[in-house]
Each structure stands twice: as C-alpha cells, then as structure tokens.
Amino acid sequence: MNLRASTVLTCVLGFLGATTTASAQCILSNPSFEIADSGGNAFGGWIPFGNVGSTNIASHGSVAARVSGPDNGSWEVSGYWQGLDCVVGEQWRATGWVRVPSVNPLVGGNAALVNIEWRDSADGLISYDSFTVADNLSPIDQYLEFSVLSNPAPVGTVKARILLGGLQSPVDPVSDVDFDQVTFFSTSSPTMDELQWTDFPGGRTLDFAGYTWRVKGTGYYGPGPNVFSDAADAVWTDDGGDLHLTLAQRRGTWQSTEVVLEEALGYGDYILTTTGRLDTLDIQAVLGIFLWQYGPCWDPSYLWWNPFNEIDIEYGRWGNPAQGIGQFVAQPYDWPGNLTRFDTVFSAGEVVSHAMRWLADRIEYRVWRGGPADETAGNTVVSWTYTGPHISRPEQPRMHLNLWRLDPAVPSTNQEAVFSDFAFIPEGAASAAPGEDSLPAVPQGHLSDAAPNPFNPRTLLRFTLDREGPVSLKIYTLEGRLVRTLVDAQLAQGDHEFLWDGRDQRTRALPSGVYVYQLQGRDFVESKKAALLK
C-alpha cells in the first residue's frame, strides 16, 4: 500500500462511499473511455471525483481519461471509479495503460495510483490495496502498461471497486496523468481464459490454414439461439484443406455450426477466403466472420459499449429477400454509424476474400475478388473504414466463423459455406511473418541491436527518431504472432530505450526462442531479432 496516499484516500473514499450507491454490476463499463456520459459525467459508467477530464491522446480509440491533481494545499486525490460485485476471498487483477504528459508532468511526490477497494453491503469502505503505476521517474509522453493484483477480498466484502487516481502533494505543482484501456477481472474460476471455451464442451479441434480451431457444441447456444453441432458430418476440413460449415436438418433438428481460432492474435489484418456463392444463402441463414470475446456475464444493458469486443462481416438477408446480402458491423449494431450494408453477386466457384484490418484507432473492412494476395482497387467489391467509439479492445477477442439460422425461422434447404484460406498479418508487418526483410526503413527512425542478445531474463531495446511522431515497438514470434507491445505512442525526436522482460502482453513468461522486435512509424518500419535463452 502507498502509505503516502493512505490518509487522504481513506477520507476521500469514505466520503464517496457515504454519498453514492453503486448498483449490481459484473463487468467493467466503458473501459477505454470512448463514450461520454449523457448525465454530465466525463465518461459513461465511470464516477468522477476531483479535477478530471479527457484527452484525445489515447492508446486505443480516440479518447482517454485525464486526471489532474487537486490544488488544495494538502495531500489530495482526483480520479474515476467503478464497483463490481465481489465475494470474500476473491482476488482481482487490474490492467491498463498510463501516460505522463510533458505538459504538467508528475513531479515531486505526485503519482498515478490504481486502488482496489473492498466495500460492504452498505457501500462502506472496509480496506483497500494501493499501487503506484507512474511517478516523477516515469517516461514522458508515452503510454506505459500496468498490471496489478489485489490481495484476497476481506470478510464483509460484497463489492470490489477500482479507482484510477492522481495523487497531488501539498508542495508540488499540479500534475496531470492519463489512463486508457483498463481491465478489471476476478482471478477466481471461471477465469477470463476459462470463459472463452464454455460453448465448446466437446473438445473437438480442426486444423485449417495452418491454425488450430475449436468446434462449438454440441449444445444450445447463441446466436439464435440454435443447436450447434460439432459432429464430423456437420463441420470438417476436406482433403484439399478447405473448411466446411453447414446449417442442416439432422435427425429432425436444425443444427448450426461454428469454429473459433484458438489463438487471440491481437491487432492486425484478418483475411478469410471463401469459394462459392454467398449471395445465394437462404434468407433465414447468416454466415458470420467476426471477432468476439466471452465475458463474465451477459446483460443487454451493458451492450452500449461493446463489452464483448465484437466486430463482424456478415452475409445474410435477415429474413428480407429485398435486403442486401452483406454488412459490416461494429457492435452494438444499432448505434448510429456502426453498420453499413451492401449487395453484390458472386459466381459459382468464385474465390472471394473478406477482411477486417483491426487497429487501435480504426477498422478497415474490405471484400475483394480473389485470394489473400489479390487485393487491388480493380478487384475490390466493397470497403468501409470505421472510426467510431466501439473499436474492439485488444483483450482476447478471437476470430469466429459460424453459419446459423434466424430462430424460429427455418431455411428452405440445407446450407453450406466453404472457406479455402485464412491469413493474418500483424499490425505493422509487411507479411505474416515480419523479419529483417520487412518494409525498408527510411531515415525517420533507426532501430539498434538488442543488448544483451541473447538474453535472460531481460534485454534493452533502443532506437533513435529523427523527428517527433507516432511510433510503435512490438515483439512478434517468427511465425508473425504479436506477443507484446512495448510502446505505441507519440514520441519526441531523439534517443529512446525500452526494457523487455521476456514476457507477453499478459505478463506470462515466454519460452526460449528467437523473437522479432519491430519499430514502426508513420512511413517507416524496421525489424531485428533477439534470442531468449533460458
């Protein structure tokens, strides 16, 4: 616990607990601060106190939370908080990104805090854990990732509250600090990792396009809801490597199918290639190509901020034969500007690619005739770029493919969709496996050799920028899978260095091997390799 903040936080938080009442809640609302609160607070779902606001310098999307120290001549805290339902003994992990701006930076005793509080049935403060996530020694003008784990919730706890705060000392100038892309999950079973597979009890997997996919079912699940089958005659890969999904009546029951990629690949370009006439799907059938993440609970009142990180390419006429066959969607679909429809005609046996390039500030949807390498202006069927407030956050959404029916309607005949390929290009990579033959570097930046290299357990990555600009430094496997983002921010001209501890984005230790570290700016990219030896 940060003892420096203990007294002031006890007073401040005790006051808040006495004057506010938190309703039951099982998932953090609006965690990347993209949606304003219509009631007058800065952000929907978050309760502000003290001197708070927003900034358009964000690690994800276009908005982040800003907290400024209250200049009251004493130790004080400003911030935002939310409370989630909790039971005694639960531990909670809070993650996110914090930034110290060059204007009004943290100085002296000022600090950025993440507190996890324990509240009783009257919303009174029992105790809290406090963590300093940035201080006067933290780098300036770059987002830094944090991950903190609470102690077990004490006796009497019914709610866990996360607080993002700026601690202001009585003798130092007022400081600002920015927070973005926050998560707050219980570590008790079922964990978030375990929750991703509750709809996949059969354990069946398929190999398709060099990746492993799990098969949904057998059971009664959404969307629809429908009966989903994992039977070998319902979903399979053929001798040529093509993936077949079906929507068919078997043994008197209409059965849908779905597969999900085992890996959560993160930001990048997801390209699915089909063969055949998707435009002739039955009006009661829907083919989904989408990113999705299961959450700890389901409540329609949470859908306003896309809690399940869902973005979609969907083919179907939704029961209306006059409606266009396709749509691009960022959920919730009924939010203004989150959906665009299109119509097109394919030919028998035609190869078509369907892509979503998912980035921190936009989603680039495209459909073109041909395989993954055939994207040209002349081959493009339709494209759309989404920059609204519901861009998926890089927690652990995975690529799903499904073919399902609009319950209770039934198709006139059995349906089938054939996927011939899947390609993934990580954000910033020139190919699916970034390396030293990636896009050539130009003089705006230069990446130095890792030191030490080989390394265990950590190495220092250095680079020089010839001018100020947005840059990212990311770690990939040799297969092109993104495992860690060390920085993704606007940086000043000059020398920069970042320590990599051999862990992935979720702080898990990575195995021995050769990894690619890649520096990218607005118009340059450079990659080098480092060997982790254990």
KAMO-V659736 format. One record per pair of residues at least 6 apart in sequence whose C-alpha atoms are under 7 Angstrom apart, sorted by sequence separation. I is the first residue (numbers start at 1). J is the second residue. D is the distance in whole Angstrom. If there is no record, write none. Layout:
# KAMO-V659736
i-><I & I>
j-><J & J>
d-><D & D>
This chain:
# KAMO-V659736
i-><36 & 37 & 56 & 57 & 58 & 70 & 100 & 119 & 120 & 168 & 206 & 207 & 220 & 221 & 237 & 248 & 249 & 317 & 333 & 357 & 358 & 425 & 426 & 476 & 503 & 504 & 519 & 520 & 36 & 37 & 41 & 56 & 57 & 70 & 118 & 119 & 205 & 206 & 220 & 221 & 236 & 237 & 248 & 317 & 331 & 356 & 357 & 368 & 425 & 452 & 475 & 476 & 502 & 503 & 519 & 35 & 36 & 55 & 56 & 69 & 70 & 118 & 205 & 206 & 219 & 220 & 236 & 247 & 248 & 317 & 330 & 356 & 357 & 424 & 430 & 451 & 475 & 502 & 518 & 519 & 35 & 54 & 55 & 69 & 118 & 205 & 219 & 235 & 247 & 316 & 329 & 330 & 356 & 429 & 430 & 450 & 451 & 475 & 518 & 33 & 54 & 55 & 68 & 117 & 118 & 204 & 205 & 218 & 219 & 235 & 246 & 247 & 315 & 316 & 329 & 355 & 356 & 369 & 450 & 451 & 474 & 475 & 517 & 518 & 42 & 54 & 55 & 67 & 117 & 166 & 204 & 217 & 218 & 234 & 235 & 246 & 315 & 328 & 329 & 355 & 368 & 369 & 450 & 474 & 516 & 517 & 53 & 54 & 67 & 116 & 117 & 216 & 217 & 218 & 234 & 245 & 314 & 315 & 327 & 328 & 354 & 355 & 368 & 369 & 473 & 474 & 516 & 517 & 53 & 115 & 116 & 133 & 216 & 217 & 295 & 314 & 327 & 328 & 354 & 367 & 368 & 473 & 516 & 30 & 52 & 53 & 115 & 116 & 216 & 294 & 313 & 314 & 327 & 353 & 354 & 367 & 448 & 473 & 515 & 516 & 30 & 52 & 115 & 200 & 202 & 215 & 293 & 313 & 326 & 327 & 353 & 367 & 447 & 448 & 472 & 473 & 514 & 515 & 29 & 51 & 52 & 114 & 115 & 200 & 201 & 202 & 292 & 293 & 312 & 313 & 326 & 352 & 353 & 366 & 367 & 447 & 472 & 514 & 515 & 51 & 113 & 114 & 199 & 200 & 292 & 312 & 324 & 325 & 326 & 352 & 353 & 366 & 446 & 447 & 471 & 472 & 514 & 51 & 113 & 114 & 199 & 291 & 292 & 311 & 312 & 324 & 325 & 351 & 352 & 353 & 365 & 366 & 446 & 471 & 513 & 514 & 51 & 113 & 114 & 291 & 311 & 324 & 325 & 351 & 352 & 353 & 365 & 445 & 446 & 470 & 471 & 513 & 50 & 112 & 113 & 290 & 291 & 310 & 311 & 351 & 364 & 365 & 445 & 470 & 471 & 484 & 485 & 512 & 513 & 111 & 112 & 129 & 290 & 291 & 310 & 364 & 444 & 445 & 469 & 470 & 483 & 484 & 512 & 112 & 235 & 290 & 363 & 364 & 444 & 469 & 483 & 512 & 111 & 112 & 234 & 289 & 290 & 362 & 363 & 444 & 468 & 469 & 111 & 288 & 289 & 362 & 363 & 468 & 110 & 288 & 289 & 306 & 362 & 467 & 468 & 52 & 229 & 288 & 306 & 361 & 467 & 34 & 50 & 51 & 52 & 227 & 228 & 229 & 287 & 288 & 466 & 32 & 34 & 50 & 108 & 227 & 228 & 229 & 286 & 287 & 304 & 465 & 466 & 34 & 49 & 50 & 106 & 107 & 226 & 227 & 228 & 286 & 287 & 303 & 362 & 465 & 33 & 49 & 106 & 226 & 286 & 464 & 465 & 33 & 48 & 49 & 285 & 464 & 32 & 33 & 48 & 463 & 464 & 47 & 48 & 208 & 283 & 463 & 46 & 47 & 116 & 283 & 284 & 462 & 463 & 46 & 47 & 118 & 208 & 281 & 283 & 284 & 462 & 46 & 120 & 283 & 461 & 462 & 478 & 120 & 121 & 278 & 283 & 328 & 460 & 461 & 478 & 102 & 119 & 120 & 283 & 460 & 461 & 477 & 478 & 101 & 102 & 118 & 119 & 120 & 460 & 476 & 477 & 100 & 101 & 119 & 459 & 460 & 475 & 476 & 100 & 118 & 119 & 216 & 458 & 459 & 475 & 476 & 99 & 118 & 216 & 458 & 459 & 475 & 99 & 117 & 118 & 215 & 216 & 458 & 474 & 475 & 99 & 116 & 117 & 215 & 457 & 458 & 473 & 474 & 98 & 99 & 116 & 117 & 214 & 215 & 433 & 457 & 473 & 474 & 97 & 98 & 116 & 213 & 214 & 279 & 433 & 434 & 473 & 97 & 98 & 115 & 116 & 213 & 214 & 433 & 472 & 473 & 97 & 115 & 213 & 214 & 432 & 472 & 96 & 97 & 114 & 115 & 212 & 213 & 471 & 472 & 96 & 114 & 212 & 471 & 95 & 96 & 113 & 114 & 372 & 470 & 95 & 113 & 470 & 94 & 95 & 112 & 113 & 93 & 94 & 112 & 113 & 426 & 93 & 94 & 111 & 112 & 426 & 93 & 111 & 426 & 27 & 92 & 93 & 110 & 26 & 92 & 110 & 25 & 26 & 91 & 110 & 331 & 24 & 25 & 91 & 109 & 330 & 22 & 24 & 91 & 330 & 90 & 91 & 89 & 90 & 89 & 108 & 88 & 89 & 107 & 110 & 112 & 279 & 88 & 279 & 8 & 88 & 279 & 8 & 9 & 88 & 359 & 88 & 106 & 277 & 87 & 104 & 105 & 106 & 277 & 86 & 87 & 104 & 105 & 276 & 277 & 86 & 104 & 276 & 277 & 447 & 85 & 86 & 276 & 85 & 86 & 275 & 276 & 84 & 85 & 101 & 275 & 276 & 83 & 84 & 100 & 101 & 275 & 454 & 455 & 456 & 83 & 84 & 100 & 274 & 275 & 453 & 454 & 455 & 456 & 83 & 99 & 100 & 273 & 274 & 453 & 454 & 455 & 456 & 82 & 83 & 99 & 273 & 274 & 447 & 454 & 81 & 82 & 98 & 99 & 273 & 444 & 450 & 81 & 82 & 98 & 272 & 273 & 311 & 435 & 81 & 97 & 98 & 271 & 272 & 310 & 442 & 80 & 81 & 97 & 271 & 272 & 309 & 441 & 59 & 79 & 80 & 96 & 97 & 271 & 306 & 309 & 441 & 79 & 80 & 96 & 97 & 270 & 271 & 305 & 440 & 441 & 79 & 96 & 269 & 270 & 439 & 440 & 78 & 79 & 95 & 96 & 269 & 270 & 77 & 78 & 95 & 269 & 309 & 77 & 78 & 94 & 95 & 268 & 269 & 77 & 94 & 268 & 76 & 77 & 93 & 94 & 267 & 268 & 436 & 76 & 92 & 93 & 267 & 428 & 435 & 436 & 75 & 76 & 92 & 93 & 435 & 75 & 92 & 93 & 74 & 75 & 91 & 92 & 74 & 90 & 91 & 69 & 73 & 91 & 196 & 67 & 68 & 69 & 70 & 90 & 196 & 273 & 67 & 69 & 195 & 273 & 195 & 195 & 271 & 21 & 71 & 192 & 293 & 293 & 69 & 292 & 293 & 17 & 18 & 68 & 69 & 291 & 292 & 17 & 68 & 69 & 291 & 292 & 17 & 68 & 291 & 292 & 67 & 68 & 290 & 291 & 14 & 66 & 67 & 290 & 14 & 66 & 67 & 289 & 290 & 66 & 289 & 65 & 66 & 288 & 289 & 64 & 65 & 288 & 64 & 65 & 287 & 288 & 64 & 287 & 286 & 287 & 286 & 285 & 286 & 285 & 59 & 60 & 284 & 285 & 58 & 284 & 284 & 284 & 285 & 267 & 284 & 1 & 2 & 266 & 1 & 2 & 282 & 1 & 264 & 264 & 264 & 263 & 261 & 260 & 261 & 260 & 261 & 260 & 259 & 260 & 259 & 258 & 259 & 275 & 258 & 274 & 275 & 257 & 258 & 274 & 275 & 257 & 273 & 274 & 33 & 256 & 257 & 273 & 32 & 256 & 273 & 32 & 272 & 273 & 31 & 32 & 272 & 31 & 271 & 272 & 31 & 271 & 270 & 271 & 270 & 269 & 270 & 28 & 247 & 268 & 269 & 246 & 247 & 268 & 269 & 245 & 268 & 269 & 267 & 268 & 267 & 249 & 248 & 247 & 248 & 247 & 246 & 247 & 246 & 245 & 246 & 244 & 245 & 244 & 245 & 244 & 243 & 244 & 242 & 243 & 242 & 243 & 242 & 224 & 226 & 224 & 225 & 224 & 209 & 209 & 265 & 266 & 265 & 27 & 26 & 26 & 30 & 61 & 62 & 60 & 61 & 60 & 61 & 61 & 143 & 142 & 143 & 143 & 142 & 142 & 141 & 142 & 141 & 35 & 34 & 59 & 59>
j-><42 & 43 & 62 & 63 & 64 & 76 & 106 & 125 & 126 & 174 & 212 & 213 & 226 & 227 & 243 & 254 & 255 & 323 & 339 & 363 & 364 & 431 & 432 & 482 & 509 & 510 & 525 & 526 & 43 & 44 & 48 & 63 & 64 & 77 & 125 & 126 & 212 & 213 & 227 & 228 & 243 & 244 & 255 & 324 & 338 & 363 & 364 & 375 & 432 & 459 & 482 & 483 & 509 & 510 & 526 & 43 & 44 & 63 & 64 & 77 & 78 & 126 & 213 & 214 & 227 & 228 & 244 & 255 & 256 & 325 & 338 & 364 & 365 & 432 & 438 & 459 & 483 & 510 & 526 & 527 & 44 & 63 & 64 & 78 & 127 & 214 & 228 & 244 & 256 & 325 & 338 & 339 & 365 & 438 & 439 & 459 & 460 & 484 & 527 & 43 & 64 & 65 & 78 & 127 & 128 & 214 & 215 & 228 & 229 & 245 & 256 & 257 & 325 & 326 & 339 & 365 & 366 & 379 & 460 & 461 & 484 & 485 & 527 & 528 & 53 & 65 & 66 & 78 & 128 & 177 & 215 & 228 & 229 & 245 & 246 & 257 & 326 & 339 & 340 & 366 & 379 & 380 & 461 & 485 & 527 & 528 & 65 & 66 & 79 & 128 & 129 & 228 & 229 & 230 & 246 & 257 & 326 & 327 & 339 & 340 & 366 & 367 & 380 & 381 & 485 & 486 & 528 & 529 & 66 & 128 & 129 & 146 & 229 & 230 & 308 & 327 & 340 & 341 & 367 & 380 & 381 & 486 & 529 & 44 & 66 & 67 & 129 & 130 & 230 & 308 & 327 & 328 & 341 & 367 & 368 & 381 & 462 & 487 & 529 & 530 & 45 & 67 & 130 & 215 & 217 & 230 & 308 & 328 & 341 & 342 & 368 & 382 & 462 & 463 & 487 & 488 & 529 & 530 & 45 & 67 & 68 & 130 & 131 & 216 & 217 & 218 & 308 & 309 & 328 & 329 & 342 & 368 & 369 & 382 & 383 & 463 & 488 & 530 & 531 & 68 & 130 & 131 & 216 & 217 & 309 & 329 & 341 & 342 & 343 & 369 & 370 & 383 & 463 & 464 & 488 & 489 & 531 & 69 & 131 & 132 & 217 & 309 & 310 & 329 & 330 & 342 & 343 & 369 & 370 & 371 & 383 & 384 & 464 & 489 & 531 & 532 & 70 & 132 & 133 & 310 & 330 & 343 & 344 & 370 & 371 & 372 & 384 & 464 & 465 & 489 & 490 & 532 & 70 & 132 & 133 & 310 & 311 & 330 & 331 & 371 & 384 & 385 & 465 & 490 & 491 & 504 & 505 & 532 & 533 & 132 & 133 & 150 & 311 & 312 & 331 & 385 & 465 & 466 & 490 & 491 & 504 & 505 & 533 & 134 & 257 & 312 & 385 & 386 & 466 & 491 & 505 & 534 & 134 & 135 & 257 & 312 & 313 & 385 & 386 & 467 & 491 & 492 & 135 & 312 & 313 & 386 & 387 & 492 & 135 & 313 & 314 & 331 & 387 & 492 & 493 & 78 & 255 & 314 & 332 & 387 & 493 & 61 & 77 & 78 & 79 & 254 & 255 & 256 & 314 & 315 & 493 & 60 & 62 & 78 & 136 & 255 & 256 & 257 & 314 & 315 & 332 & 493 & 494 & 63 & 78 & 79 & 135 & 136 & 255 & 256 & 257 & 315 & 316 & 332 & 391 & 494 & 63 & 79 & 136 & 256 & 316 & 494 & 495 & 64 & 79 & 80 & 316 & 495 & 64 & 65 & 80 & 495 & 496 & 80 & 81 & 241 & 316 & 496 & 80 & 81 & 150 & 317 & 318 & 496 & 497 & 81 & 82 & 153 & 243 & 316 & 318 & 319 & 497 & 82 & 156 & 319 & 497 & 498 & 514 & 157 & 158 & 315 & 320 & 365 & 497 & 498 & 515 & 140 & 157 & 158 & 321 & 498 & 499 & 515 & 516 & 140 & 141 & 157 & 158 & 159 & 499 & 515 & 516 & 140 & 141 & 159 & 499 & 500 & 515 & 516 & 141 & 159 & 160 & 257 & 499 & 500 & 516 & 517 & 141 & 160 & 258 & 500 & 501 & 517 & 142 & 160 & 161 & 258 & 259 & 501 & 517 & 518 & 143 & 160 & 161 & 259 & 501 & 502 & 517 & 518 & 143 & 144 & 161 & 162 & 259 & 260 & 478 & 502 & 518 & 519 & 143 & 144 & 162 & 259 & 260 & 325 & 479 & 480 & 519 & 144 & 145 & 162 & 163 & 260 & 261 & 480 & 519 & 520 & 145 & 163 & 261 & 262 & 480 & 520 & 145 & 146 & 163 & 164 & 261 & 262 & 520 & 521 & 146 & 164 & 262 & 521 & 146 & 147 & 164 & 165 & 423 & 521 & 147 & 165 & 522 & 147 & 148 & 165 & 166 & 147 & 148 & 166 & 167 & 480 & 148 & 149 & 166 & 167 & 481 & 149 & 167 & 482 & 84 & 149 & 150 & 167 & 84 & 150 & 168 & 84 & 85 & 150 & 169 & 390 & 84 & 85 & 151 & 169 & 390 & 83 & 85 & 152 & 391 & 152 & 153 & 152 & 153 & 153 & 172 & 153 & 154 & 172 & 175 & 177 & 344 & 154 & 345 & 75 & 155 & 346 & 76 & 77 & 156 & 427 & 157 & 175 & 346 & 157 & 174 & 175 & 176 & 347 & 157 & 158 & 175 & 176 & 347 & 348 & 158 & 176 & 348 & 349 & 519 & 158 & 159 & 349 & 159 & 160 & 349 & 350 & 159 & 160 & 176 & 350 & 351 & 159 & 160 & 176 & 177 & 351 & 530 & 531 & 532 & 160 & 161 & 177 & 351 & 352 & 530 & 531 & 532 & 533 & 161 & 177 & 178 & 351 & 352 & 531 & 532 & 533 & 534 & 161 & 162 & 178 & 352 & 353 & 526 & 533 & 161 & 162 & 178 & 179 & 353 & 524 & 530 & 162 & 163 & 179 & 353 & 354 & 392 & 516 & 163 & 179 & 180 & 353 & 354 & 392 & 524 & 163 & 164 & 180 & 354 & 355 & 392 & 524 & 143 & 163 & 164 & 180 & 181 & 355 & 390 & 393 & 525 & 164 & 165 & 181 & 182 & 355 & 356 & 390 & 525 & 526 & 165 & 182 & 355 & 356 & 525 & 526 & 165 & 166 & 182 & 183 & 356 & 357 & 165 & 166 & 183 & 357 & 397 & 166 & 167 & 183 & 184 & 357 & 358 & 167 & 184 & 358 & 167 & 168 & 184 & 185 & 358 & 359 & 527 & 168 & 184 & 185 & 359 & 520 & 527 & 528 & 168 & 169 & 185 & 186 & 528 & 169 & 186 & 187 & 169 & 170 & 186 & 187 & 170 & 186 & 187 & 166 & 170 & 188 & 293 & 165 & 166 & 167 & 168 & 188 & 294 & 371 & 166 & 168 & 294 & 372 & 295 & 296 & 372 & 123 & 174 & 295 & 396 & 397 & 174 & 397 & 398 & 123 & 124 & 174 & 175 & 397 & 398 & 124 & 175 & 176 & 398 & 399 & 125 & 176 & 399 & 400 & 176 & 177 & 399 & 400 & 124 & 176 & 177 & 400 & 125 & 177 & 178 & 400 & 401 & 178 & 401 & 178 & 179 & 401 & 402 & 178 & 179 & 402 & 179 & 180 & 402 & 403 & 180 & 403 & 403 & 404 & 404 & 404 & 405 & 405 & 180 & 181 & 405 & 406 & 180 & 406 & 409 & 410 & 411 & 394 & 411 & 129 & 130 & 394 & 130 & 131 & 411 & 131 & 396 & 397 & 398 & 398 & 398 & 398 & 399 & 399 & 400 & 400 & 400 & 401 & 401 & 401 & 402 & 418 & 402 & 418 & 419 & 402 & 403 & 419 & 420 & 403 & 419 & 420 & 180 & 403 & 404 & 420 & 180 & 404 & 421 & 181 & 421 & 422 & 181 & 182 & 422 & 182 & 422 & 423 & 183 & 423 & 423 & 424 & 424 & 424 & 425 & 184 & 403 & 424 & 425 & 403 & 404 & 425 & 426 & 403 & 426 & 427 & 426 & 427 & 427 & 414 & 414 & 414 & 415 & 415 & 415 & 416 & 416 & 416 & 417 & 416 & 417 & 417 & 418 & 418 & 418 & 419 & 418 & 419 & 419 & 420 & 420 & 405 & 407 & 406 & 407 & 407 & 421 & 422 & 481 & 482 & 482 & 296 & 296 & 297 & 305 & 360 & 361 & 360 & 361 & 361 & 389 & 391 & 487 & 487 & 488 & 489 & 489 & 490 & 490 & 491 & 491 & 389 & 389 & 488 & 489>
d-><6 & 5 & 5 & 7 & 5 & 6 & 7 & 5 & 7 & 7 & 6 & 6 & 5 & 6 & 4 & 6 & 6 & 5 & 6 & 5 & 7 & 6 & 6 & 4 & 4 & 6 & 6 & 6 & 4 & 4 & 7 & 5 & 7 & 7 & 6 & 6 & 7 & 5 & 4 & 7 & 6 & 6 & 6 & 6 & 7 & 6 & 5 & 6 & 4 & 6 & 6 & 6 & 6 & 5 & 5 & 6 & 5 & 6 & 6 & 6 & 6 & 5 & 5 & 6 & 6 & 6 & 5 & 6 & 7 & 5 & 5 & 6 & 6 & 6 & 5 & 6 & 6 & 6 & 6 & 6 & 6 & 7 & 5 & 6 & 6 & 4 & 6 & 6 & 5 & 5 & 6 & 7 & 5 & 7 & 6 & 6 & 5 & 5 & 4 & 6 & 6 & 6 & 6 & 6 & 6 & 6 & 6 & 5 & 7 & 5 & 6 & 7 & 5 & 6 & 5 & 6 & 7 & 5 & 6 & 7 & 6 & 6 & 6 & 7 & 6 & 5 & 6 & 6 & 4 & 7 & 6 & 5 & 5 & 7 & 6 & 6 & 4 & 6 & 7 & 5 & 5 & 6 & 5 & 4 & 7 & 6 & 6 & 5 & 6 & 6 & 6 & 6 & 5 & 5 & 6 & 6 & 6 & 7 & 7 & 5 & 6 & 6 & 4 & 7 & 6 & 6 & 6 & 6 & 5 & 7 & 5 & 6 & 7 & 5 & 6 & 5 & 6 & 6 & 5 & 6 & 5 & 6 & 4 & 6 & 6 & 6 & 6 & 7 & 6 & 6 & 6 & 7 & 4 & 6 & 7 & 5 & 5 & 5 & 6 & 6 & 6 & 5 & 4 & 6 & 6 & 6 & 5 & 5 & 6 & 6 & 5 & 5 & 6 & 5 & 5 & 7 & 7 & 5 & 5 & 6 & 6 & 6 & 6 & 5 & 6 & 7 & 6 & 6 & 6 & 6 & 5 & 6 & 6 & 6 & 6 & 4 & 4 & 6 & 6 & 5 & 7 & 5 & 6 & 5 & 6 & 5 & 6 & 7 & 6 & 4 & 6 & 4 & 6 & 7 & 6 & 7 & 4 & 7 & 6 & 6 & 6 & 7 & 5 & 6 & 6 & 5 & 5 & 6 & 5 & 6 & 5 & 7 & 5 & 6 & 6 & 6 & 6 & 5 & 7 & 5 & 5 & 4 & 7 & 5 & 6 & 6 & 5 & 6 & 7 & 5 & 6 & 5 & 6 & 6 & 6 & 7 & 5 & 7 & 6 & 6 & 6 & 6 & 4 & 4 & 7 & 5 & 7 & 5 & 7 & 7 & 6 & 6 & 6 & 7 & 6 & 4 & 6 & 6 & 5 & 6 & 5 & 5 & 5 & 5 & 7 & 4 & 6 & 6 & 5 & 6 & 6 & 6 & 6 & 6 & 7 & 6 & 6 & 7 & 5 & 6 & 6 & 7 & 5 & 7 & 5 & 5 & 7 & 4 & 7 & 6 & 6 & 6 & 5 & 7 & 5 & 7 & 6 & 5 & 6 & 6 & 4 & 7 & 7 & 6 & 6 & 7 & 5 & 6 & 6 & 7 & 6 & 7 & 7 & 4 & 6 & 5 & 5 & 6 & 7 & 5 & 6 & 5 & 6 & 6 & 6 & 6 & 6 & 5 & 7 & 6 & 5 & 6 & 7 & 6 & 7 & 5 & 6 & 6 & 5 & 6 & 5 & 5 & 6 & 6 & 6 & 6 & 6 & 4 & 7 & 6 & 4 & 6 & 6 & 5 & 7 & 7 & 6 & 5 & 6 & 5 & 7 & 5 & 6 & 6 & 6 & 6 & 6 & 6 & 7 & 7 & 6 & 5 & 4 & 6 & 6 & 5 & 6 & 7 & 7 & 5 & 6 & 7 & 6 & 7 & 7 & 5 & 6 & 6 & 5 & 5 & 6 & 6 & 6 & 5 & 6 & 6 & 6 & 6 & 6 & 7 & 5 & 6 & 6 & 5 & 5 & 5 & 6 & 6 & 7 & 5 & 6 & 6 & 6 & 7 & 7 & 6 & 6 & 6 & 6 & 5 & 5 & 6 & 7 & 4 & 6 & 6 & 6 & 6 & 6 & 4 & 6 & 6 & 5 & 7 & 5 & 5 & 6 & 6 & 7 & 5 & 5 & 6 & 6 & 6 & 5 & 7 & 6 & 6 & 6 & 7 & 6 & 5 & 5 & 6 & 5 & 6 & 5 & 6 & 5 & 5 & 7 & 6 & 6 & 5 & 6 & 4 & 6 & 7 & 4 & 5 & 4 & 6 & 5 & 5 & 6 & 6 & 6 & 7 & 6 & 5 & 5 & 7 & 6 & 5 & 6 & 4 & 5 & 7 & 6 & 6 & 7 & 6 & 4 & 5 & 6 & 6 & 6 & 6 & 6 & 7 & 5 & 5 & 7 & 7 & 6 & 7 & 6 & 6 & 7 & 4 & 5 & 6 & 7 & 6 & 6 & 5 & 5 & 5 & 5 & 5 & 6 & 6 & 6 & 7 & 7 & 6 & 6 & 6 & 6 & 7 & 6 & 5 & 7 & 5 & 6 & 5 & 5 & 5 & 6 & 5 & 6 & 7 & 7 & 7 & 7 & 6 & 6 & 6 & 6 & 6 & 6 & 7 & 7 & 7 & 6 & 5 & 5 & 6 & 7 & 5 & 7 & 6 & 7 & 5 & 5 & 6 & 7 & 6 & 5 & 6 & 5 & 7 & 7 & 6 & 5 & 4 & 4 & 6 & 5 & 5 & 5 & 6 & 7 & 5 & 7 & 6 & 5 & 7 & 7 & 5 & 6 & 6 & 6 & 5 & 6 & 5 & 6 & 7 & 6 & 5 & 5 & 6 & 4 & 6 & 7 & 7 & 5 & 6 & 6 & 6 & 6 & 6 & 6 & 5 & 6 & 6 & 7 & 6 & 7 & 6 & 6 & 7 & 4 & 7 & 6 & 6 & 7 & 5 & 6 & 6 & 7 & 6 & 4 & 6 & 7 & 6 & 5 & 6 & 6 & 6 & 6 & 5 & 6 & 6 & 4 & 5 & 7 & 7 & 5 & 6 & 6 & 4 & 6 & 6 & 5 & 5 & 7 & 5 & 7 & 5 & 7 & 6 & 6 & 5 & 4 & 4 & 7 & 5 & 6 & 7 & 5 & 6 & 6 & 6 & 6 & 6 & 6 & 5 & 5 & 4 & 6 & 5 & 7 & 6 & 7 & 6 & 6 & 5 & 4 & 5 & 6 & 6 & 6 & 7 & 5 & 6 & 5 & 5 & 7 & 6 & 5 & 7 & 6 & 6 & 6 & 7 & 6 & 6 & 7 & 5 & 4 & 7 & 6 & 5 & 6 & 6 & 4 & 7 & 6 & 6 & 5 & 7 & 7 & 7 & 6 & 6 & 6 & 6 & 5 & 6 & 6 & 5 & 6 & 7 & 7 & 7 & 7 & 7 & 6 & 7 & 6 & 4 & 5 & 5 & 6 & 6 & 7 & 7 & 6 & 6 & 6 & 5 & 6 & 6 & 5 & 7 & 7 & 4 & 5 & 7 & 6 & 6 & 6 & 6 & 7 & 7 & 5 & 5 & 6 & 6 & 6 & 6 & 7 & 4 & 5 & 5 & 6 & 6 & 7 & 7 & 5 & 5 & 6 & 6 & 6 & 6 & 5 & 5 & 6 & 7 & 5 & 6 & 6 & 5 & 6 & 6 & 6 & 6 & 7 & 5 & 6 & 6 & 7 & 7 & 5 & 6 & 6 & 6 & 5 & 6 & 6 & 6 & 5 & 6 & 5 & 7 & 6 & 7 & 5 & 6 & 6 & 4 & 6 & 6 & 5 & 6 & 6 & 6 & 4 & 6 & 6 & 6 & 6 & 4 & 6 & 6 & 6 & 5 & 7 & 6 & 7 & 6 & 5 & 5 & 5 & 4 & 6 & 6 & 6 & 6 & 5 & 5 & 6 & 7 & 6 & 5 & 6 & 6 & 5 & 6 & 7 & 7 & 6 & 7 & 5 & 6 & 6 & 6 & 6 & 6 & 4 & 7 & 6 & 4 & 5 & 7 & 4 & 6 & 6 & 5 & 6 & 6 & 4 & 6 & 6 & 7 & 5 & 6 & 7 & 5 & 6 & 6 & 7 & 5 & 6 & 6 & 5 & 7 & 7 & 6 & 7 & 5 & 6 & 6 & 6 & 7 & 7 & 7 & 7 & 6 & 6 & 6 & 6 & 5 & 5 & 6 & 7 & 7 & 7 & 7 & 7 & 6 & 5 & 7 & 7 & 7 & 6 & 6 & 5 & 7 & 7>
